Amino acid sequence: MLFQCPNCGNPVPPDSHTCPYCRHRLREATGSPLASCILVVLGVVGFAVAMSLIHSGIWAWTILGIAIIAGLSIWGNSQR
């Protein structure tokens, strides 16, 4: 059963988070709390590893650690 978008009045499927016509947000997307916790732990561990590698002079590993942290951050934001 379709319902109407409060913004444009077009029909919208009941499981939609946004209107397919006007992109009006109908409800907040929810993420898994466990996935968020795992992401935070991995970010902290990755940061600690990157910082320890910076102080030991291993730049390749430092860049890899920073890339992993950035990737996790981007992935976490896409899950929201």
C-alpha positions in Angstrom: 0.0 0.0 0.0 1.5 3.4 -1.0 1.2 6.6 1.0 1.6 10.2 -0.1 4.7 12.2 0.4 4.0 15.1 2.8 6.2 17.4 0.6 5.1 16.8 -3.0 2.0 14.5 -2.6 3.3 11.8 -4.9 2.8 8.1 -4.0 5.7 6.6 -2.0 6.3 2.9 -1.0 5.9 2.3 2.7 9.6 1.1 3.2 11.1 4.2 1.6 13.3 6.5 3.6 13.1 9.3 1.1 10.5 10.3 -1.6 11.6 9.0 -5.0 10.3 12.2 -6.7 11.4 15.1 -4.5 14.0 13.3 -2.3 12.2 14.6 0.9 13.4 12.6 3.9 10.5 10.6 5.3 12.3 9.0 8.2 15.8 8.6 9.7 17.9 5.6 8.5 19.0 3.5 11.4 22.3 1.8 11.7 23.4 -1.1 13.9 24.7 0.0 17.3 27.1 -3.0 17.2 28.6 -1.9 13.9 29.1 1.6 15.2 30.9 0.2 18.3 33.1 -2.0 16.2 33.9 0.9 13.9 34.9 3.1 16.9 37.2 0.4 18.3 38.8 -0.2 14.9 39.3 3.5 14.5 41.0 3.9 17.9 43.2 0.8 17.3 44.1 2.1 13.9 45.0 5.5 15.2 47.1 4.0 18.0 49.0 1.9 15.5 49.5 4.8 13.2 50.9 7.0 16.0 53.3 4.3 17.1 54.5 3.8 13.6 55.0 7.6 13.1 57.3 7.6 16.2 59.3 4.6 15.0 60.0 6.1 11.5 58.1 3.7 9.4 56.3 6.0 7.0 54.8 3.4 4.7 53.0 1.7 7.6 51.9 5.1 8.9 50.4 6.0 5.5 48.6 2.5 5.4 47.3 3.1 8.9 45.9 6.5 8.0 44.4 5.1 4.9 42.6 2.4 6.9 41.3 5.0 9.4 40.0 7.2 6.5 38.4 4.2 4.9 36.7 3.2 8.1 35.5 6.7 8.6 34.0 6.9 5.1 32.5 3.4 5.4 30.9 4.4 8.8 29.4 7.6 7.3 27.9 5.6 4.4 26.2 3.2 6.9 24.2 6.1 8.4 
